[in-house]
Amino acid sequence: MNSDSYQDMLRAVQAFHDKHDFKGTGGEDMPYRIALMAEELGEISACVTKGKDKDELAEEVADLLILIMGTAIAADFNLDEAFWKKMDKIMQRESKMVNGRIRVSEFKDD
């Protein structure tokens, strides 16, 4: 099933967790999940630094998204709600150039 619906994506990730009994076999352990996300970031970095094509990059980013959504399942929080709450917050932030690149953050006065 291909769908742009967040709920459909979340159900697919939940089905993956259920299929492999992540809850009962340590797959929902937070330190383990963080390590897996760090591993995926490394694979994304390798795609970029080694000049791999966009399909390979897309696959690695999808892996990270699946892990992030699974982390929301494992930690029992509503990622959709957290996303929109955070977007509302960051849309209010100012941006500035830092070392030649745009940065949007809560800048603290030095």
Backbone as a ProteinNet text record, in pm:
[ID]
protein_1_A
[PRIMARY]
MNSDSYQDMLRAVQAFHDKHDFKGTGGEDMPYRIALMAEELGEISACVTKGKDKDELAEEVADLLILIMGTAIAADFNLDEAFWKKMDKIMQRESKMVNGRIRVSEFKDD
[TERTIARY]
83.9	0	88.8	67.5	136.6	36.5	68.3	-21.5	60.1	8.8	72.8	22.2	-67.7	-126.1	-29	-8	76.2	20.7	-110.2	-171.7	-146.1	-150.4	-119.9	25.8	113.7	255.9	277.3	213.2	226.3	173.8	61.7	7.9	105.2	170.7	268.1	387.4	436	548.1	504	382.9	330.7	321.4	275.6	266.5	404.7	505.6	644.1	690.1	661.7	697.2	626.5	498.4	420.4	471.5	500.8	548.8	673.3	763.1	890.9	893.3	777.4	764.4	872	887.2	987.6	968.5	843.4	817	871.1	857.6	899.1	1042.6	1111.2	1246.5	1354.2	1323.8	1423.2	1429.2	1346.6	1349.6	1293.8	1228.1	1175	1254.5	1369.5	1459.7	1519.6	1503	1544.8	1694.6	1786	1927.8	1959.9	1898.1	1917.7	1865.9	1748.3	1688.4	1774.9	1828.4	1915.8	2040.1	2097.1	2213.8	2179.1	2061.3	2019.6	2001.9	1946.4	1930	2065.6	2160.6	2295.4	2359	2336.6	2387.6	2327.5	2198.1	2133.1	2186	2210.8	2269.6	2405.7	2482.4	2611.5	2595	2492.6	2467.6	2421	2342.2	2301	2423.9	2508.9	2631.8	2718.5	2729.1	2809.3	2751.7	2620.7	2557.7	2598.7	2597.6	2628.9	2777.5	2862.1	3005.8	3065.2	3001.8	3050.2	2979	2891.3	2825.3	2729.6	2666.6	2571.6	2447.2	2370.7	2255.9	2140.2	2044.4	1934.9	1846.9	1839	1758.9	1819.3	1951.7	2018	2001.3	2014	1992.8	1848.7	1754	1612.6	1586.4	1647.3	1627.8	1681.2	1797.4	1855.4	1773.2	1723.5	1639.9	1508.5	1453.9	1332.1	1358	1475.6	1510.4	1506.4	1562.9	1564	1422.3	1339.9	1201.8	1126.4	1145.7	1081.5	1127.4	1256.2	1307.7	1249.4	1237.4	1181.1	1034.9	960	819.7	808.2	895.8	896.7	933.4	1017.2	1052.9	931.1	850.3	726.1	633.6	628.4	547.5	603.1	733.6	797.2	786.1	798	793	650.5	556.9	415	386.4	433.3	394.6	342.6	265.7	203.4	299	369.4	467.4	401.8	286.3	213.4	184.8	134.5	105.7	234.6	338.9	467.2	527.2	513	563.5	498.4	363.9	294.7	317.7	330.5	361.1	499.3	595.2	730.9	735.1	661.3	658	603.8	497.3	442.9	549.2	626.1	729.7	843.5	893.6	1009.6	973.9	846.8	805.6	812.1	816.9	825.7	970.8	1064.2	1205.4	1265.3	1364.7	1442.9	1554.5	1608.2	1722.1	1839.1	1956.8	2074.2	2178.8	2270.2	2377.9	2487.3	2531	2638.7	2738.1	2858	2961.9	2914.6	2840.6	2798.6	2676.8	2611.1	2491.8	2379.5	2257.7	2142.3	2121.7	2087.4	2062.3	1936.4	1845.1	1722.4	1727.9	1729.8	1746.4	1694.4	1696.5	1672.5	1809.6	1845.5	1976.9	1981	2083.5	2102.8	2197.7	2169.5	2260.1	2390.3	2499.6	2634.3	2674.1
-117.4	0	124.2	211.9	339.6	448.2	528.8	635.4	749.6	868.8	986.1	1013.3	930.7	951.1	911	1002.1	970.2	850.5	845.7	734.9	601.2	598.6	474.9	434.5	532.9	504.9	450.3	512.9	469.8	327	296.5	159.7	59.1	96.1	6.6	-18.3	86	69.9	-13.6	10.1	-70.4	-217.2	-244.3	-382.3	-447.2	-370.2	-419.3	-454.5	-366.2	-392.7	-519	-530.5	-646.5	-774.8	-771.2	-889.5	-948.1	-859.5	-904.2	-896.8	-872.3	-864.5	-774.6	-654.9	-561.8	-535.1	-523.1	-493.7	-604	-729.3	-842	-887.8	-831.2	-880	-771.8	-659.4	-553.5	-452.9	-469.4	-377.8	-240.4	-225.5	-95	-31.4	-88.9	-34.8	96.8	204.4	336.3	348.4	305.5	316.9	240.9	125.8	48.3	125.3	185.9	261.2	383.4	449.1	564.8	520.3	407.2	354.3	324.4	267.8	239.3	368.5	472	599.5	661.7	651.6	702.7	626.7	496.1	414.5	461.2	487.4	534.9	671.7	760.4	890.1	872.2	775.4	744.8	697.8	617.4	568.8	682.6	774.8	892.6	976.6	997	1073.1	1008.3	876.8	806	825.8	826	850.4	986.3	1085.9	1221.8	1235.9	1191	1211.8	1125.4	1013.2	925.5	948.7	1049.9	1087.4	982.7	905.9	805.1	872.9	799.5	860.4	885.9	963.5	1007.2	891.4	783.5	668.1	600.5	590	532	622.7	753.1	848.6	840.3	834.4	826.2	701.4	590.2	466.8	480.2	541	558.1	656.1	762	857.6	790.4	705.6	631	539.4	475.2	392.1	473.8	594.3	680.4	721.5	755	792.5	677.6	556.8	439.4	421.7	440.5	431	540.5	660.6	770.6	742.4	698	666.1	550.3	452.7	340.9	384.6	485.5	538.5	604.6	671.7	729.6	619	508.8	394.2	338.7	314.5	253.6	342.4	473.6	566.1	615.6	572.1	602.3	752.8	821	960.9	982.3	1088.5	1120.5	1207	1145.7	1216.7	1320	1288.8	1382.7	1511.1	1497.8	1613.7	1687.9	1613.1	1674.8	1750.7	1694.4	1759.4	1896.6	1900.1	2026.5	2127.8	2080.4	2170.3	2233.9	2152	2201.8	2295.4	2262.3	2350.4	2488.1	2491	2619.1	2698.8	2630	2695	2748	2665.1	2708.8	2812.2	2816.3	2919.4	3058.3	3066.2	3194.8	3239.4	3152.7	3183.7	3269	3343.4	3422.1	3335.8	3379.9	3310.7	3406.8	3351.4	3433.6	3347	3415.1	3345.4	3313.5	3189.8	3144.6	3069.8	3123.4	3063.6	3039.8	3137.5	3132.1	3046.4	2995.9	2913.2	2962.4	2948	2993.2	2903.4	2963.2	2889	2944.5	2857	2896	2827.5	2908.5	2853.8	2952.7	2911.7	3005	3060.4	3168.9	3225.6	3293.4	3261.9	3322	3439.6	3546.5	3660.8	3619.4	3658.6	3620.5	3704
0	0	0	-94	-97	-65.3	31.7	73.1	129	112.1	170.3	311	360.7	491.1	602.1	694.8	810.5	885.4	901.8	975.6	905.8	773.3	700	719.7	717.3	739.2	880.8	979	1117.7	1136	1073	1080.5	1020	910.8	846.9	939.1	1004.9	1098.7	1218.8	1268.7	1379.6	1339	1218	1168.8	1162.8	1124	1121.5	1262.6	1358.8	1499	1548.9	1517.6	1561.8	1498.2	1368.8	1296.9	1362.2	1406.1	1463.5	1616	1677.4	1822.9	1884.7	1830.1	1882.1	2030.5	2074	2214.7	2304.7	2262.7	2345.2	2325.3	2225.4	2194.7	2198.9	2263.3	2280.1	2167.3	2064.7	1951.8	1981.7	2096.8	2134.7	2248.2	2280	2382.1	2330	2404.7	2356.4	2325.7	2413.3	2375.9	2246.5	2227.6	2105.3	1984.3	1997.2	1886.9	1852.2	1952.9	1928.4	1852.4	1889.6	1818	1672	1649	1511.4	1431.3	1494.6	1424.6	1392.4	1485.2	1459.1	1342.6	1337.7	1227.3	1094.2	1092.9	970	928.4	1025.5	991.4	925.8	974.1	912.6	768.9	744	608.1	517.3	571.7	494.5	461.1	559.5	538.9	431.1	434.9	334.5	194.4	182.4	52.1	-3.2	84.3	40.7	10.8	102.4	84.4	-26.5	-55.3	-161.8	-294.5	-297.3	-421.1	-476.5	-387	-434.2	-490.4	-569.6	-636.3	-538.9	-586.7	-499.8	-455.9	-533.8	-492.3	-369.5	-366.4	-248.9	-128	-149.1	-40.1	10.8	-80.5	-41.6	42.1	5.2	81.4	223.4	238.9	372.7	456.2	394	467	508	420.5	454.8	573.8	577.3	692.9	821.2	816	934.6	973.4	874.7	904.2	970.8	920.6	980.9	1125.2	1149.6	1287	1375.8	1323.3	1401.9	1435.2	1336.1	1361.6	1460.1	1448.1	1542	1682.8	1693.8	1825	1889.4	1810.3	1863.1	1912.6	1840.4	1883.7	2014.7	2017.2	2134.7	2258.5	2240.3	2353.6	2380.9	2298.8	2317	2318.3	2212.6	2195.8	2054.8	2037.9	1911	1829.2	1734.9	1654.3	1563.7	1510.1	1425.4	1502.1	1622.9	1707.8	1744.5	1780.7	1817.6	1699.2	1578.7	1457.8	1439.1	1443	1417.7	1529.3	1651.3	1763.6	1742.8	1702.3	1678.6	1558.6	1451.1	1334.3	1371.8	1451.6	1496.2	1571.1	1653.1	1733	1645.5	1554.6	1475.7	1369.4	1329.2	1233.2	1294.4	1425.9	1494.6	1514.7	1487.5	1512.1	1400.9	1439.7	1344.4	1287.3	1175.9	1117	1108.3	1098.1	1071.6	1002.5	937.5	867.8	969.8	971.1	1058.5	969.7	961	877.1	734.1	680.6	541.7	511.9	617.2	597.5	688.3	638	715.8	837	947.9	1071.4	1135	1171	1241.2	1377.2	1482.5	1615.6	1718.4	1843.5	1953.2	1991.8	1930.7	1954.5	2090.6	2165.3	2297.9	2282.7	2354.5	2352.9	2417.5	2352.1	2403.4	2519.8
[MASK]
++++++++++++++++++++++++++++++++++++++++++++++++++++++++++++++++++++++++++++++++++++++++++++++++++++++++++++++

